[in-house]
């Protein structure tokens, strides 16, 4: 499995021949819009954690360009289905076997609404279990005790955690979260995009290293293998 970071919370995940895109927010991201052409992105599935603009801005354009299926909570799926886009609705606690592996939608502590004010259901995260590795995509969330349930059913190879603070967990809570989920290999996300969430990269890496955690802060367009 290869994961490519497109900035903020946007990820490209390649599992075998299947291309998955998570929370596409590129054209509105000053750090990414000149580096990534959204019309060149491949996507068989688009996973959306919640409805905020900085997670769904490019979902409609990419879905219509690629024919991808949007996977999200019932409210978000219904919103896009009305636009003629293929969807797979889910909800918190549910799982489904897709052609690339199993997806489980789990809790996140955050708000969720579309830019036009439409209710976006409850925010969530995803656990992907595949033959090539198991990944937790936390989405926008606070630290929560529910994270302790994850290692009961899934041994993670990588966790994608927000670290920018203010709107989500910050660095210290993300380190605690990695202990809750029993995964010491972390890909940081949801940082630097706006003034509210800028981080000190050197200090952040030092804090994770002091707790024997492997933190990846990828450049936009950078990839890692799971």
N, C-alpha and C positions, 0 to 999 in steps of 0.2 A: 504494500500500500504506500502510495506517495501522496503527501499533503503539501500543497502550495499555498502560501500566504499572500493574499491580495490586499492586505491592509485592514485595519479595524477588526471586524469579526468575520471577514469574508475569506472563505477557504475553498480551494479546489481539492477534491479527494479522488484519487484514481484507484479503483479496486478492480484489478483485472482489466477487462475491456469497458467497465462502467465508469462514467464520469459523474461525480456528484459535486454540486456547488452549494455552499452554505452561506446564508445571509448576504446576498450580493449588494454591496454598497460601494460603488467605485466611482461613478460619474460625479457624485457629490463629495467625494473625498479628495481634498486638495493634495494629499500625499500620494494618491494612487491614480488619479484620472488621466494624467499625462503619461503614465507608465503601462497601463493596462487598457487594451481595446476590448470592450465588453462583447462586441460582435464576433470576436475571434475565440471567445471562450466556449468550451464544449460542456454540455450538461445533459445527462439523461434524467437526473433528478435534481431538484432544488429544495434544500431543507431550510425552513424558516423557523427560527426560535421564537420570534414574536413580531409584532406589527410596526414597531417604531421605524421611522424613515431611514435611520442609519443601519437598518438591517434588511429592508425590503425595496429600497429605491429602484434597483435595476432588475428586480425579479420578473416583472411583467415583460420587459423588453427582451431579456435573455430567454425566458420561457417561450415567447412567440417566435424568436429567432431559431431556437434549437428544437422545439417540440417537447421540451422537458416536462416532467410531471412535478408539480409542487407538492411537497409533503410538509404538513404542518397541522396545527390544531384545527378543530372543526370550523371555527369562525373564520380563520384566515383562508382555509381551503375553500370555503363557500364564497368568500369575497372574490377569489381568483377564478373560481368555476364560472361565476356570472360574467366574467370577461372572456369566456371561451377557452380557458386554459385547462389542461388536464391536471387533475389533483388527486391526491390520496389523503383523505382526512384522518387524523388521529386525535388522541387526547391523552392526558397525563396518566401514566401507568400502563398504557397499552403498548403492544409490540406487534410487529408484522414482519413476515419473512419476504423480503424482496429478492430479486434475482442475484444481487451482490452480497446478501447477508441479512441479518436481522437488525431491525431498528426498534429501539424502545424509547418512548418519549417520557421524560421524567420531569419532576418539579424544578422550577426556578423561582426565586423570590424577586419579582420585578413587576413593573406595570406593562400594559400592552394596548396600544391604540394606533390606528392608521393616521397618517397626516391629515386626512379629511375629517377626523373625529370619530370614524366608525370604530365600534368596539372590536378589539382584536383578540378576545379570549384571554386566557391566562398564559403568561410566558412559560416557556419550557426549555429543556435541554434534550440532547439526544445521546444515546449510547449505540454505537455501531459495533456489532459483532460479526466479523467476517473471517474467512479462512486465512486472510493475510494480516490479521491483527484486530485488536479491540480498542476503540477510541471513545472517550467521553468528551462531548462538546457541550460545555456548561451553559452557553448563551450568556445573557446578562443576568447576573444573580448576585445576591448577597450570600455570605457564608451561611450554611444551614445544616442542621443536624441530619436532615434526610440524606445528605451525601454519605453518611456512614452506612447506609443500606446498600450502596452500589457494590462494594467488594463481596457482599454476601452472594450475589448472583453473577458477577462479572469480574474477571481478573484483567485489569486494564494494562495496555501497553503504552498508552499515551493519553494525557488529559489536556484539553484546550481550555484554559481558564482565563477569565478577564482579570486584569491586574491594574487598571487605570485609576481605580478608586472613584469617589464622588457619585457616579451613577451605578457602580457595581462594587464588588470586592476590590480591595486594594492589595498591595503586595503581601502584607503580613497575614491577611485573611486567606489569601490564595495559598500561602504556605501551609496554613492550618488545614485548608481544604484538601491539599494533596495528601496530608496525613489521614484525613477522614476517608478518602477514597482508596488509600493504599497504593498510590501511584506516584513515583518519584521522578518521572519523566514528564515535563510540562512544556507545552507550547503557550506562550503568553499571547493575549489578544486584548482588544478594546483598550488601547493606550495610544497616546501621542496625537490622535486624530484632531482633537480640540484642545483648547487651552485648559479646560477643566481636568483633562486626563493625561497630561504630560507627565512622564516619569523620568527619573534619573536612572539610566540604563546600567551604569557601573554599580551603583548602590543596590539596585534591584538584583542583579546577578550575584553580588556579594552576599546578600541576605539569603537567597536560595542556596547558594553553595555552602553557607555556614550550617544549613540544616541538611546537608548532603542530598540536595535536590538538583536534578539536571534541568536547567531552564534554557529554552530556546527562544530567542527574540530574532525572528527572521526578517531580512529585508523584504520589501514588497516585491513579489515575484520569486522569492526564495522558496526552496523546498526542503523537505526532510523525508526520510524513509521510516516507516513504522516497523 
